[in-house]
């Protein structure tokens, strides 16, 4: 459904106590430098049924949110600063971040019944493709029924998905009045020192034009059916994410690849975002902040004449690529030069249209539905329309029954073809 959203106020939220002078300069890591200058979005929805929201007007609730945000910034102090234009550091000057309050002219229930990912961007404080100096922003959305949509954007230059949820978890715990719960380590620049990345453009692939987002919901029984189709033996049963990645990619190729009559010399790849914290020696805790991720790149087999054999091969290929992101990979990455050459080469080929890259990132098993600010857990956690084509974000469904929402971002003409794919539609709604 179309959303009519009116921003009614904007103010700046600063840390509740000043950042110590010796922490005034936060060095970005090599992995921060090469991360795209975009905002990662999250919208958390809360109904007005909760006693706390019911018994307090929205002004009281928003003040409560702002106060806890100010308090948590004392630990996450880089988020209240400014990203320097040279892409090397954050000036932790406590200038604060924008907190917008907006009115949404509809009932929350109506949105939940018919969500449109391309409309959810109106509930966010920033254009996702324009991450510059502000590390984070918040938009507090009030529905006609009194329900709340908390729109949060964090710059990818600052942190990955794990960092994002570490912040949200700590913010919610602070709001609930819990003490000594905030733990965060800023070690990324020590582990991955910054480099001279001259010649590499982190914004490669970002686009505002002609990209649409659709949300496909796979129920647990349908996912099990897909997994069985990609299972070679009991010892080689794919995970939900592996099976859905292979299935969605295969349907994308079937729907969009030129016919055999047309020569297609493009290079097809599948990429998966991989958390490096568990790959380090020793492993890093989840609360290590920054961009501590990289991507596993798979060059899949395109010969699908024998579908059963093809299904087994693609899972095997993906697993081989994921296994290569190991301790030895991390050691090479810490040196930086070889990886910088690799991503420069990929960026150049992508810009020339030689690579058709299809990317997956999974937020499954992240605590999407644990963000309780004192009035209960969200009734839905949503993404939005992103600024990259051929990108899929997986999120656990709200039902908690191991269903998955796949938020797919494609060029408009490719999406029209994918939406008409009968095999995809037989498994997703």
N, C-alpha and C positions, 0 to 999 in steps of 0.2 A: 504494500500500500504506500501511497505518497504521504510524506510527512511534511507538515507545516510547522517550522521551528523558528521561534523568535528569541534571540539573545537579549535579555533584559538588563544584564549588568556584567561588568568585567572588573575584577580587582586583582591585585598582586599578592601572592602568598609567599612570605619569607620565612626562613628558619626561626624558631622561637628563641634561639640563642645564637650569637655570632660564631662563625667558623673560625677556629684558631688561625692565627697568621701563618703558621708553618704549614698549614693545609691549603693555602690559597691557590696553589698551582697543581692541578690534577693532570698528569701526563696520560695522553691517549696511547694505547698499544698499537703495534703493527696491525693486529686484527681489527681494532677500532678504525684505524685509518682506511682500511680497504673495504669496510662495511658500507653499504649504500646509504646516502643521505636521505633517508625516508623515516617517517614515523610508523611505529608498530601500534595498532589500535586494539582496544578492548572496551566493550560496553557491557556493564553489569546492570541487570534489571531487578528491581525490588518492588514488590506490590505494596499497596497502602494497607493491606490487611494486618500487617504487623502492629502490635500494640504501641510500640515506640513511635512509629511514623504516624499512626492514627491519633495519638494523644498529643502530638506536637505539630505545630505548623511547619511548613517546609523551610522557613527562615531559620528556625531553631535547629533543624536537622542539618542544613547547609553550614551553619556556623560550627556545629559539632564536627563536621567533616573538615572544614578549613582549619580548625584548631589542631586536630590530630595530624593533618598534613604538615602544618608548621612544625609540630613536634618531631615528626619522623624525619624531616629534612636535616635535623641536627646530626643524624647518623648518615643519611644519604646526601651529604652536603654538595657533591658535584652536581646533583640534579637541580639545585637552586642557583646555579651559576650560569655562565655563558660559554658556549663552544666557540673557540677562537677560529677566525676565518681561515687560518693556515692549516686547519685540520690536524693540529698536533697536540693541543691541550685544552682543558676547560679552566677558565678563570673562576675560581670559587669565591665570588664576590658577594654572595647572598642577595643578589638583585631580585631573586624570587621568580615565580612563574605565574602565568595567567590562570585565573580561576573564573570561568564563565558560568553564569546561571542563565538557563533558557527555559522557555515554556514550549511544550509540545502539544499542539492542538488536536489531541485525540485521546482515546482511552488506551491504556497500556495493553489491555486484553486484546484489543483489535490489532495492535502491532504484533503481539505474540502469535496470533492466529494466522497472520499473513505477512511475515517479514520480507522486506525487499533489501538485500544487502547493499544495493546502490543508493538507497535512501538513508541507511544507517550512518553514513558519513556526516550527515547533518547533526548528529548527536555528539560529534567530536570537535575539539577546540581548534584543530589545525587542518589544513590541506595536507594530506599524507605525503605528497610528493615534494613538499617544500620544507624539509628539515634543515634549518640553518643554525642559528645560535642558541635557540631555546631547547634545552634537553627534554622537557616534559611539559605537558599542559593538561588541564582538567576541565570538563564541562559537566555541570550538574543540571540534568534535564528533569523538569517537573511535568508530568502528564496531567490531563484534566481530572483524572480520578484520584490524584494524589500520589500515584506511583512514581518511582524514581528510576532514571537511567543515568548511571555514572560513566561518562565517556572519558577514557584515559588514553593519552598518546605519549609514547616514550621514543626518543630518537634512537635509531639503530646505530648511530655513531657512538652512543654511550653504552649500550648493553643489548644482549640477546634476550630470547624468551625466558630463559631461566632467571636472568637478572630482573626482568620485568616482574615476574611472579614473586621473586624474593622481596621486591619493593612493595607490591600490593599486599602480600601476606603480612609484612611488618607494619604497614600502614593500618591495616584492619586490626591487628593485635593492639596497636597503640590506641586506636579509637575505642576498643573494648576496655581499655584501662589496664592492660597487662603490662607488667614491668619486666625489664631485663630480657625481653624476648627478641629484640632487634640485634641480629648478628649479620655483619657484612664485612667482607674483606676486599680491599682494592689492590689486587696484586697483578692484574693483567699486563701492565706495562713492564713490570719486573720480569715476568715470564716470557713476554713477547715484545721486546724493545722496539720502539718506533723506527721506521726506515724512511729513506728518501724514495717516495713512490712516484717521482716525476715520470710522466708518460703513461700512468695508469689512471683512468677516470672511474671513480667508484660509482658514478651515477649511470653507468652503462646498463641499459635495459629498462630504466625508468621511463614511463610514458604516461601522459594524461589523456591521450587520444584513443578513441575506438576500443577501449577495454571495458568489458562488462563482467559482473560477478554474479554467479548463481550458486545457490546452496542446495546440495543434493544430500538427502538423508538416507543412510543405509541402516536398516534395523539389524539387530543381532542375528536373527535367523538367516537373513540375506547375506550377511558377512560370512557366516559359517558355510553357506553354500558356495560363495566365491572362494573361500579358503580351500574347500575340498577340491575345487577345480584346479587349484594350483599346488596341490599336495602330491608329491612324488612317492613318499613313503611316510610311515609314522615318525621316522627320525628327521623328516624334512617337511614339517608342517609350517607354512608361513604364518607370521603374525598378522593381526588385523591390518596394520599399516602396510606391511609388505604386499599382502594380497590385494588390498584396495589400490595401492600404487600401481601394481602391474595391470590390474583390470582397467583403471581409469586411463592409464597411458595407452593401453592397447585400443581402447575405444576412441581416444583422441586421434591416434594414428589412422585407424580405420575410417574415421569420419572426415579427416582433413588431408591425408596424404594424397598427392596427385595419382591419377590412374596409371597403370603400367604403360599406357600409350605415351605418357608424358615422362620425359627424362627428368629425374630428381637426383641431383648430385649433392643434396644437403646432408649434413652430418647430424644424426639424431642422438640426443643424450638425455638421460634421466639423472637428476641430482636430488640427493637427500641431505638435509641439514643434520649434522652430527654434533652432539655435545662432547666437547673435549675434556671436560672436568674428570670424567671417569677414565680417560685415556692417558692422563698424566702419570708421572712417576715421582712421588706418590700421588694418588688421586686427590683432586681438589674437592672441598666441600661444596654443596649446592649454593651456599651463600657467597661464593667467590663472584665478584661483580665484574661485568665487562662483556665483550664479545669473545666468549670462549667456545666458539663453534667453528666448524668448517663444513664443506660439502663433499660427500662421496659422489663421484661421477661414474655412471654406468653407460656404456655404449651397447645398447640392447640389440639382440638379433632381430632382424626385420623379416626373416623368412618364417611365416606362420602358416604354411600349407598344412603341416601336421599340428593341429591346435594343441593337443595334449602334450606333445613333446615340446612345443614352443612355450607353453605355460611353465613347464618345469625348468626350461633353460633360462627364462627371464628372471625367475626367482633366484636361481643359482648365480646368475650374473650380478644381480643386485647385492646378494650376500657377499660375494667376493669383493665387490667395491667397498662395502661397508667394513669388511674385515681389514682392509688396507689402511683404514684410519685407526692406527694403533700407536703404540709408544714410539716406534721408530719414525712414523709419520710426524708425530709431534716434535721430535727432536729436529728433523729437517725443517719443519715449519718455524721453529724458534730461530733458526739461522736466517730464514726469510727470503733470501735472494732467489733460490730455485722456485719457490712458490710464487713469488712476484712475477717471475718470467712466465710461469704457467698461466696465471690469471690474466696477464697482459695479452698473451697469445689468444686465449679464449675470448677476451673482450673484443679484440680486433676481428676475429672470425665471426663473432656474434653481430658486430656492427656491419659487416659485409654481407650478412644474411647466409653465411655458410653453415651455421649451426642452428638447429631447431632444438632448443633446450626446454625441457619440461621439468619443473622443480616441485618438490614436495617438502613441506615442513609439518611436523606433527606436534600438536599441543595436547594430544591424548595423554592421560595420566598426570598432566599438570593440574594443580588445584584450582581449576576454573570455578568450581562451585563451593569453595571454602572461604570466600571473601566475606566474612561476617563482620560488619562494622558496628554491631551492637543491636541490630534489628533483624537478624536472621540471614540466611544464605540467599544468594540470588536465585530468582526463578528461571533466569536464562542468562548465559554468557555468550556474547556475540563478537564476531570480527566485523569487517566492513569491506568495501570495495577497495582493493589495493591498486598500486601504481605499476604493477608488473603483469605482463601477459604470460600465459603458460605457467601459472603458479597455483598450487593447491595447498590449502591449509586444512589439516584434519583437526577436529575438535570432538571431544566426547559429547554425546547427546545428553540432554538434560534428564532423560529418563533414568540414567545410571545403570542401564541394562547391557552395557557394552556396545550399544549402537554408536555410530559415528556420523558426524556432519562433515561433508566435504565442501569447502568453500572454494570454488573454481573460478579463476580469473583468466579470461581468454579475449582475443580479438572478437569483435561483435560477429563477424562473419563465421568464425570458427565455432563460436558458442551456438549459433543457429544450427550448424551441422551437428554438433554434439547433442543438443537438445532433441534432435530428431532421431538419434540412434536408439533403435528399439531394444537392443540388448542392454544398453545402459539403463534405459527406463524400466526394464523388467526387474532390475535389482534396486533401483533408487526411486525415491519420491521427491 
